[in-house]
């Protein structure tokens, strides 16, 4: 039995048990399926799940002929239940995003499949497992409205006109964008799209979109564009720079923390005889990787390229002179 069918059947069971006397037409409208589909569900409940379902002419709806009957609960292993509970905690990180309502609805449907009582004790789960996720920044009201319109525009392949606030330039500018993709990274939502002003694919922070209007113009996504490739080349979310080979050496004092870590899809790791590590990356632009290098302090050395090595040295000098 398909998952969506099973979920619907357990929801029908809940309606019948609560003595709401739902009929075929009402159930079809509620679940947005045909009456024939509902009739198949009722037959499946009778034949496969042992439900003694009758039809009350007085109430014009279905009821259980046996008082207190309900469908058998799903049996979950401790690992499966733990996955559900932790999944809920992970999803909670996306509170105040446009997906919150849909996520809650999905979990409400899932709850209908769970047994009313569970024999295992996971009350102390926070003591043995936790997650450190980047908290999603709450979208402003204009950004929330923009997000919903962007989803529609991406789906319909229609251009959008936006007023975009640039933090670096400290000004708002009108842009016409062909929206390709929305991505959540580092706690924020970003739009990837072709900027008709700059004549190239760029990224825009959704929270910095002040207003948006869908244009009466459709577009075709560039054949060369791939969201997977677009993000694979970046370190963090930096885009637009030339592809650059970056080689760094990590001192043995911190190398053990990185020996099994994959920091970037292009990463190549080499262990040295002195216990240090040499990491090699291919990245689009070096500003964000420079910040990561600086965060490692004196335990990292840039080997390539020379301009990045100089940039890190100059930045470190400015940091020591900051007042």
Buried (B, 14 or more C-beta within 10 A) or exposed (E): EEEEBBBBBBBBBBBBBEEEBBBBEBBBEBBEBEBEBBEBBBEBBEEEBEBEBEEEEEEEBBBBEEEEBBBEEEEBEEEEBBEBEBEEBEBEEBEEBBBBEEBEEEEEBBEBBBEEEEEEEBEEBEEEEEEEEEEBBEBBEBBBBBBEBBEEBBEEBBBBBBBBBEEEEEEBEEBBBBBBBBBBEEEBBBBBBBBBEEEEBBBBBBBBBBBBEBBEEEBEBEEEBEEEEBBBBBBBBBBEBEEBEBBBBBBEEBBEEBEEEEEBBBEEBEEEEEEBBBBBBBBBBBEBBBBBBBEBEEBBBBBEBEEBBEBBEEEBEEEEEEE
